[in-house]
Amino acid sequence: MNIKYFLAVVISILQFSAKAQYKPEDLVRPPILSESIIYEDNDTTKQAIYYRYFFDNATETGPMLNGKRIGDWFFFDPKGNLMFRGHYKEGLKTGKWEYFNSDGLLRCEIYFKEGLADSTWTGYSLYKFPIYIAKYKYGGIVDTLKTYHEAGVNYLKMFYKNGSPYSVIGQWDLYGNPLESGNFKYGTGTLMKYYPYGQLFSIEQYSGGSLSGEAKYLNTSGVKKAYGVNIDNQKKETWTYLNYDGAEVPFATYGKTTAPFDMNMSYDSTNKSMYSPAQYPGGTKMYQDYLSKNLIYPESARQIKIQGTVWLNFEVDELGHIYDVKVYSQIGEGCDEEAEFLIKNMPNWRPAMQMGIPVKSRVYLPVEFKME
């Protein structure tokens, strides 16, 4: 038998037997996320109004000019409740921005100038007390940062110089008792921070106003849940985190910038104003409703009775937009692709709040595949 002919036959058989890749976007289903841009007089050189929809509900709208956001923008949950609003100038945040919780209560007033933090930022507790007051200029804090416990009691007061921490004025627990801050002075030394009830939260090394040196973060029981080394406000080398099952997991984070607040570390269920996680609008029930109405079970998975949970993680920014979706626990047969598609097509979330201020955070979320 001709060898070339034999190889060609084998290759043809392999190609014929290979499974087609599962593509959720190719399936027949109603569009979940969509957008429209309506131009004045149908002239693309004039101002337009942008709409982002979750099914038939407008969740984001505002004017645009030459491809850049301008004027007042509004962001809604799928039920039409206002989540946040603010102003743009040539694509950059400018002026006052306001964020509201699911009950319509104002959580913060923050200000920008040409995209940078500006003026006085105020975060509010669930009891409407200010819990964060800081003056910004050119994107950095100047003068004194003041934070308060949920009921308005002093929490932490720190003096900033040239946008960096310089000295601690004082720290207090929920009952007004003073707490030891370490030897941090003139932007250098060891700084200790605490949970509302006085348990030690972190020990960080600073140099010249920047995080530099060893740092560790503890849970409310005093067990380390993260530790590593910072250099010039960046996590370096390998950081170790306490996993959900209690195991310590090394995680290389070389070059990862440390945010002004360290996400996913300072949440304390006894004081939800300190840190509240990002949330699907309407909560867990609405998220489950979204999955039940829109998940399409891949046929190949159904045929061989694949069941299980796909775990994903993704970033939620300050405007509730979803980025960088990653699947980290797979079950295969198209289920992973379907789960990723559903996550990418969710509406804007309510962002995480640190001391009443919207912040970026990373969310871990399951999508369950269960045969009836």
ZAPA-480964 format. One line per 2 residues: number of its first residue (from 1); their letters; for each residue x, y, z of C-alpha. Coordinates in pm, 1 decimal. Example, Ala and Ser with C-alpha at 12.3 -4.5 7.8 and 13.67 -1.06 7.14 Angstrom:
<recs>
1 = AS = 1230.0/-450.0/780.0  1367.0/-106.0/714.0 $
</recs>
This chain:
<recs>
1 = MN = 0.0/0.0/0.0  125.0/345.5/-83.9 $
3 = IK = 252.6/503.1/242.8  151.8/858.0/143.1 $
5 = YF = -201.1/738.0/65.5  -219.7/551.8/398.6 $
7 = LA = -112.4/863.1/593.6  -364.7/1076.9/408.0 $
9 = VV = -644.0/833.3/498.6  -540.8/832.4/866.8 $
11 = IS = -527.8/1212.5/880.5  -869.3/1235.2/713.9 $
13 = IL = -1020.2/996.0/967.7  -869.2/1192.5/1258.8 $
15 = QF = -1004.2/1518.8/1122.0  -1347.7/1367.8/1069.3 $
17 = SA = -1363.7/1221.7/1422.4  -1243.1/1539.0/1600.7 $
19 = KA = -1514.8/1715.4/1798.4  -1627.2/2059.9/1695.0 $
21 = QY = -1534.2/2319.4/1955.8  -1827.9/2432.9/2167.8 $
23 = KP = -1902.5/2799.6/2099.9  -2175.1/2945.7/2325.1 $
25 = ED = -2196.3/3262.6/2115.0  -2305.9/3057.1/1812.5 $
27 = LV = -2608.3/2907.3/1987.2  -2958.1/3039.8/1921.4 $
29 = RP = -3053.2/3239.0/2228.6  -3183.1/3589.3/2294.5 $
31 = PI = -2902.4/3847.1/2316.1  -2807.1/3908.6/2679.3 $
33 = LS = -2583.8/4215.3/2661.6  -2619.3/4467.0/2382.0 $
35 = ES = -2545.9/4831.8/2316.6  -2660.3/5110.2/2090.0 $
37 = II = -2528.5/5451.0/1993.6  -2781.0/5702.7/1864.5 $
39 = YE = -2628.9/5997.7/1679.5  -2791.3/6335.4/1644.9 $
41 = DN = -2926.0/6367.0/1288.7  -2747.4/6036.2/1215.1 $
43 = DT = -2428.3/6238.4/1187.4  -2136.7/6044.9/1342.5 $
45 = TK = -1941.3/6369.3/1390.0  -2205.3/6499.3/1631.1 $
47 = QA = -2288.0/6406.6/1987.6  -2441.8/6064.9/2043.6 $
49 = IY = -2626.8/5892.4/2325.9  -2488.9/5555.0/2432.3 $
51 = YR = -2704.8/5279.1/2586.1  -2592.4/4950.0/2732.9 $
53 = YF = -2867.1/4690.6/2776.3  -2909.2/4377.7/2982.5 $
55 = FD = -3182.1/4209.9/2779.2  -3431.7/4498.6/2734.9 $
57 = NA = -3322.3/4700.2/3040.5  -3090.3/4998.5/2998.0 $
59 = TE = -2814.2/4964.4/3258.4  -2574.6/5236.6/3143.8 $
61 = TG = -2631.2/5553.8/2945.5  -2470.5/5885.9/2868.1 $
63 = PM = -2350.3/6114.5/2586.9  -2046.1/6054.8/2368.4 $
65 = LN = -1854.9/6271.7/2126.1  -1586.2/6146.7/1888.4 $
67 = GK = -1579.4/5812.3/2068.3  -1522.6/5964.4/2413.9 $
69 = RI = -1760.0/5985.1/2708.5  -1876.7/6334.6/2797.4 $
71 = GD = -2140.0/6486.8/3023.9  -2350.9/6307.6/3284.2 $
73 = WF = -2357.4/5927.4/3290.0  -2596.5/5702.0/3479.1 $
75 = FF = -2564.0/5335.8/3579.2  -2863.7/5120.9/3678.2 $
77 = DP = -2926.6/4768.3/3796.6  -3155.9/4543.8/3584.8 $
79 = KG = -3458.3/4659.2/3785.3  -3391.9/5023.9/3701.4 $
81 = NL = -3250.9/5128.6/4040.3  -2973.6/5389.0/4020.7 $
83 = MF = -2637.5/5242.7/4129.3  -2402.3/5534.7/4054.4 $
85 = RG = -2373.9/5848.6/3846.2  -2107.8/6097.5/3751.2 $
87 = HY = -1960.0/6328.4/3491.5  -1706.6/6279.8/3211.1 $
89 = KE = -1501.1/6529.7/3015.0  -1328.3/6398.9/2701.3 $
91 = GL = -1342.4/6043.9/2833.6  -1209.7/6121.6/3181.6 $
93 = KT = -1400.6/6132.2/3510.0  -1453.7/6489.7/3617.8 $
95 = GK = -1643.6/6651.0/3904.3  -1868.4/6471.7/4153.3 $
97 = WE = -1953.8/6101.4/4142.7  -2214.5/5943.7/4368.8 $
99 = YF = -2262.5/5575.9/4458.9  -2576.7/5427.2/4612.7 $
101 = NS = -2646.9/5093.4/4777.4  -2933.7/4857.0/4690.7 $
103 = DG = -3163.2/5049.6/4927.4  -3094.3/5378.6/4751.4 $
105 = LL = -2876.6/5517.3/5032.7  -2581.1/5735.1/4935.7 $
107 = RC = -2256.0/5550.4/5013.1  -2002.3/5801.4/4886.6 $
109 = EI = -1932.6/6132.2/4717.7  -1603.9/6139.6/4529.9 $
111 = YF = -1449.3/6397.9/4299.1  -1219.2/6391.1/3999.1 $
113 = KE = -1027.3/6637.5/3787.0  -909.8/6518.0/3446.7 $
115 = GL = -943.5/6156.8/3561.7  -748.3/6201.0/3886.6 $
117 = AD = -886.5/6198.7/4240.7  -950.6/6555.7/4350.3 $
119 = ST = -1107.7/6756.6/4629.6  -1260.2/6593.0/4938.2 $
121 = WT = -1384.6/6232.9/4919.7  -1644.7/6116.5/5170.3 $
123 = GY = -1763.2/5762.2/5231.2  -2075.1/5693.9/5437.1 $
125 = SL = -2171.1/5406.2/5664.2  -2501.3/5222.0/5647.8 $
127 = YK = -2610.7/5452.7/5929.8  -2532.3/5759.9/5715.3 $
129 = FP = -2228.1/5860.0/5925.0  -1911.4/5965.7/5742.0 $
131 = IY = -1658.2/5682.8/5777.5  -1394.3/5807.1/5533.2 $
133 = IA = -1286.9/6166.1/5473.9  -979.0/6248.5/5269.2 $
135 = KY = -865.7/6543.1/5064.0  -711.8/6457.2/4726.2 $
137 = KY = -499.7/6655.4/4483.5  -344.2/6525.5/4158.3 $
139 = GG = -474.4/6177.8/4246.7  -309.2/6148.4/4588.4 $
141 = IV = -418.3/6218.0/4945.1  -293.9/6540.9/5098.9 $
143 = DT = -324.1/6652.9/5458.4  -509.7/6418.9/5698.2 $
145 = LK = -693.2/6096.2/5617.0  -977.2/6043.7/5866.3 $
147 = TY = -1162.6/5714.5/5898.0  -1437.7/5626.1/6141.8 $
149 = HE = -1618.7/5318.1/6267.2  -1968.3/5254.1/6138.2 $
151 = AG = -2133.1/5449.9/6420.3  -1907.0/5752.5/6372.0 $
153 = VN = -1638.5/5673.6/6634.5  -1275.6/5756.4/6541.4 $
155 = YL = -1097.3/5466.0/6370.6  -770.2/5584.1/6209.9 $
157 = KM = -622.1/5926.7/6150.5  -309.0/5948.4/5940.6 $
159 = FY = -117.2/6243.7/5803.3  -9.4/6229.6/5437.1 $
161 = KN = 272.0/6421.4/5271.4  322.6/6436.7/4893.9 $
163 = GS = 49.4/6176.7/4849.0  213.5/5918.2/5078.5 $
165 = PY = 158.1/5812.5/5442.9  381.3/6020.1/5671.2 $
167 = SV = 272.4/5974.4/6032.6  -7.0/5823.4/6240.6 $
169 = IG = -211.3/6060.3/6451.3  -397.6/5778.4/6622.0 $
171 = QW = -594.2/5453.2/6597.3  -892.1/5343.5/6807.1 $
173 = DL = -1113.5/5037.0/6836.7  -1491.9/5041.8/6820.2 $
175 = YG = -1511.4/5134.5/7191.1  -1273.4/5428.9/7164.8 $
177 = NP = -969.2/5250.9/7313.2  -636.4/5365.9/7163.6 $
179 = LE = -433.5/5110.1/6965.9  -57.0/5076.9/6916.8 $
181 = SG = 56.7/5178.2/6566.7  418.2/5055.3/6575.2 $
183 = NF = 725.6/5271.1/6514.2  601.6/5424.1/6185.4 $
185 = KY = 723.4/5786.0/6162.1  821.1/6023.6/5881.7 $
187 = GT = 694.3/5769.7/5627.4  929.5/5496.7/5748.9 $
189 = GT = 906.1/5202.9/5988.8  658.6/4937.7/6095.5 $
191 = LM = 287.7/5020.0/6075.9  25.1/4808.6/6252.8 $
193 = KY = -346.8/4824.9/6166.1  -649.7/4669.3/6331.7 $
195 = YP = -997.3/4527.8/6285.8  -1286.2/4725.5/6441.3 $
197 = YG = -1286.1/4521.1/6762.4  -911.8/4562.3/6813.2 $
199 = QL = -772.3/4239.2/6662.9  -449.6/4292.5/6472.4 $
201 = FS = -514.6/4307.6/6096.1  -175.1/4385.6/5939.6 $
203 = IE = 191.3/4457.0/6001.1  357.3/4642.7/5714.4 $
205 = QY = 702.7/4786.9/5656.4  733.6/5133.8/5498.9 $
207 = SG = 1025.2/5331.7/5363.0  990.2/5691.8/5242.9 $
209 = GS = 610.2/5665.2/5239.8  607.7/5348.7/5025.1 $
211 = LS = 533.0/4989.6/5121.6  878.9/4829.9/5128.6 $
213 = GE = 979.4/4516.5/5314.6  789.9/4232.2/5475.4 $
215 = AK = 414.3/4250.3/5526.7  162.6/4012.7/5675.3 $
217 = YL = -213.9/4013.8/5712.5  -412.9/3818.3/5969.5 $
219 = NT = -771.1/3705.5/6010.4  -976.3/3802.2/6314.6 $
221 = SG = -851.2/3489.8/6497.5  -489.4/3601.3/6459.8 $
223 = VK = -397.6/3346.1/6189.5  -186.9/3471.6/5898.2 $
225 = KA = -389.8/3479.7/5577.0  -136.5/3653.8/5352.4 $
227 = YG = 230.6/3742.9/5371.3  511.8/3847.3/5141.4 $
229 = VN = 746.4/4128.4/5045.4  671.9/4473.8/4901.0 $
231 = ID = 915.1/4697.5/4718.0  807.5/5051.7/4627.2 $
233 = NQ = 434.7/4978.9/4672.5  449.8/4661.0/4465.1 $
235 = KK = 415.8/4299.7/4573.0  739.7/4121.9/4481.9 $
237 = ET = 868.8/3768.3/4468.7  620.3/3508.5/4599.2 $
239 = WT = 325.9/3591.1/4821.9  150.6/3322.7/5023.5 $
241 = YL = -224.0/3324.0/5086.1  -442.3/3120.2/5318.1 $
243 = NY = -676.6/2920.8/5095.0  -1048.1/2871.2/5161.3 $
245 = DG = -972.7/2526.0/5308.3  -705.8/2661.7/5542.9 $
247 = AE = -403.8/2556.0/5335.0  -132.0/2811.0/5260.8 $
249 = VP = -88.7/2858.0/4885.6  214.2/3032.4/4727.3 $
251 = FA = 117.8/3279.5/4458.9  376.7/3464.7/4250.8 $
253 = TY = 279.3/3830.0/4220.6  595.9/3991.0/4091.5 $
255 = GK = 521.2/4342.6/3966.7  160.5/4344.4/4091.3 $
257 = TT = 72.0/4695.0/4207.8  -72.4/4726.3/4555.3 $
259 = AP = -401.0/4917.7/4551.1  -465.7/5201.6/4800.7 $
261 = FD = -674.7/4946.6/4988.9  -580.7/4580.4/4986.7 $
263 = MN = -877.7/4397.4/4838.6  -1012.9/4074.7/4985.0 $
265 = MS = -808.0/4113.4/5301.7  -987.8/4362.0/5523.0 $
267 = YD = -1340.7/4225.1/5511.6  -1482.5/4188.7/5860.9 $
269 = ST = -1838.1/4056.2/5887.8  -1887.3/4246.2/6213.0 $
271 = NK = -1847.9/4578.2/6032.7  -1972.4/4570.6/5674.6 $
273 = SM = -1890.3/4938.6/5626.7  -1522.6/4851.6/5653.5 $
275 = YS = -1533.4/4632.6/5343.6  -1833.3/4505.9/5152.3 $
277 = PA = -1762.8/4266.0/4861.9  -1872.9/4327.5/4504.9 $
279 = QY = -2224.8/4198.6/4447.4  -2435.8/4084.7/4156.6 $
281 = PG = -2722.4/4339.8/4138.3  -3010.3/4193.8/4334.2 $
283 = GT = -2788.4/3950.7/4523.1  -2744.9/3574.4/4513.7 $
285 = KM = -3107.3/3497.1/4425.6  -3100.1/3721.6/4117.4 $
287 = YQ = -2770.2/3563.1/4012.4  -2919.1/3213.9/4040.1 $
289 = DY = -3224.0/3329.0/3841.0  -2991.8/3460.8/3570.2 $
291 = LS = -2814.0/3124.9/3546.9  -3133.3/2917.2/3546.6 $
293 = KN = -3287.8/3123.2/3266.1  -2981.8/3152.7/3043.5 $
295 = LI = -2758.7/2848.9/3092.1  -2764.6/2608.8/2795.9 $
297 = YP = -2638.3/2262.4/2886.2  -2382.2/2157.5/2620.5 $
299 = ES = -2518.7/1857.4/2431.6  -2193.6/1660.8/2449.7 $
301 = AR = -2188.2/1703.7/2828.4  -2552.3/1599.2/2852.2 $
303 = QI = -2494.4/1285.9/2642.2  -2222.6/1151.0/2870.0 $
305 = KI = -2391.1/1293.1/3182.8  -2119.1/1539.9/3282.8 $
307 = QG = -2220.7/1727.0/3600.4  -2035.7/1950.1/3842.6 $
309 = TV = -1936.0/2306.4/3922.4  -1716.4/2533.6/3714.3 $
311 = WL = -1535.6/2790.5/3930.0  -1429.5/3120.5/3774.9 $
313 = NF = -1271.1/3442.0/3893.1  -1283.4/3788.7/3742.0 $
315 = EV = -1220.7/4153.3/3822.7  -1499.4/4398.6/3900.8 $
317 = DE = -1388.6/4760.9/3862.0  -1526.9/5073.2/4030.5 $
319 = LG = -1803.2/5100.5/3768.4  -1908.9/4739.1/3807.8 $
321 = HI = -1762.8/4634.3/3472.6  -1630.8/4277.7/3446.5 $
323 = YD = -1278.5/4211.0/3320.2  -1020.7/3933.1/3300.5 $
325 = VK = -1251.9/3631.6/3338.0  -1059.4/3312.2/3415.2 $
327 = VY = -1174.4/2953.7/3461.3  -974.0/2782.4/3736.5 $
329 = SQ = -1179.8/2467.2/3805.2  -1296.7/2283.7/3492.1 $
331 = IG = -1533.1/1994.9/3419.7  -1500.1/1992.4/3039.5 $
333 = EG = -1728.2/1900.7/2747.8  -1819.8/2264.1/2676.2 $
335 = CD = -1933.9/2347.0/3029.7  -1629.7/2567.9/3095.2 $
337 = EE = -1693.1/2773.2/2779.5  -2063.2/2809.9/2864.5 $
339 = AE = -1982.8/2925.7/3218.5  -1729.7/3180.5/3091.1 $
341 = FL = -1982.2/3312.3/2837.4  -2246.6/3362.9/3108.0 $
343 = IK = -2004.6/3547.7/3337.1  -1888.5/3779.2/3058.0 $
345 = NM = -2250.4/3863.3/2973.3  -2367.9/3960.4/3321.1 $
347 = PN = -2490.9/4314.4/3389.7  -2275.3/4568.0/3574.4 $
349 = WR = -2216.1/4463.1/3933.5  -2227.4/4676.8/4243.3 $
351 = PA = -1854.8/4727.7/4309.3  -1678.4/4640.3/4632.0 $
353 = MQ = -1676.3/4923.8/4885.2  -1385.9/4999.6/5120.0 $
355 = MG = -1487.0/5249.7/5387.3  -1776.7/5348.4/5161.7 $
357 = IP = -1546.4/5410.9/4862.5  -1582.6/5198.9/4543.5 $
359 = VK = -1272.6/4991.0/4473.2  -1161.0/4720.9/4230.6 $
361 = SR = -1182.8/4364.5/4355.9  -1153.0/4008.1/4235.9 $
363 = VY = -1455.6/3779.8/4261.4  -1468.5/3399.0/4276.6 $
365 = LP = -1795.9/3255.5/4152.1  -1941.3/2909.9/4077.2 $
367 = VE = -2156.1/2801.9/3783.1  -2325.4/2468.6/3852.6 $
369 = FK = -2418.4/2215.0/3585.7  -2672.6/1967.8/3716.3 $
371 = ME = -2886.3/1732.0/3511.1  -3257.3/1724.8/3591.3 $
</recs>
